[in-house]
Amino acid sequence: MELEDLKIYTISLDLANEIWKIVTNWDYFAKSTIGKQLVRAADSVPANISEGFGRFHYKEEKQFLYYARGSLSETKTFLSLAKSRNLIDERIYHSLISQTDILGRKINSFIKSIGKTNDQ
């Protein structure tokens, strides 16, 4: 299996890219404060999935998936802050939160599956 075949990786990349596109339209102050943190948190999700995928031992892979899950939680926090500060509208916020919830469930399922088969 290639990294690009891993659904949680491709979903997290799409989410990070969507957030990037939104933040690039913000004014300087919003970008330099919450925007940078939001983008870094969102970018950290696929980065940690990727790093874990490259590990030899499944326990290391799981640890990076836990980091990815933590970064996803951080992303949700910054999305909530962005909404409360009127940087994103309600519709976009709910769409992004829905995507993070789905991704979170998929990451949890993947974590549970690691190490249960001989090919892991």
C-alpha positions, 0 to 999 in steps of 0.5 A: 500500500502506498501512502496516497492509497490511505483514505485518512491521508487523502481526506486530511490533505483535502481538509488542510488545503480547504482551510488554507484557501479560506485563511489566505483571504483573511486580513493580515492581523487575522492571518498572522494570529489565528490563521497561521495557527489554524493552518499549522494545526490542519497541516499537522494532521496529514504530516503526522499520518505520513510520518507514522506511515513511514515507521517500521513498528506499528506502535510507532505508527499508532503514536503518530496517529495519536499526534494526528488526532490531537492536531485534528482536535486543535484544528477544531478549536481554531475553527471554533475561534474563527467562527466566534470572531466572524472569520468564517461563516456558520455554513462553512464552519459546520461543513469543516467541523463535519469533515473533522468529525468524520476524519476523527472517526476514521483515524480512530478506526485505523488506530484500532486496526493497526497491529491486528493483522500479520501485514501490519 
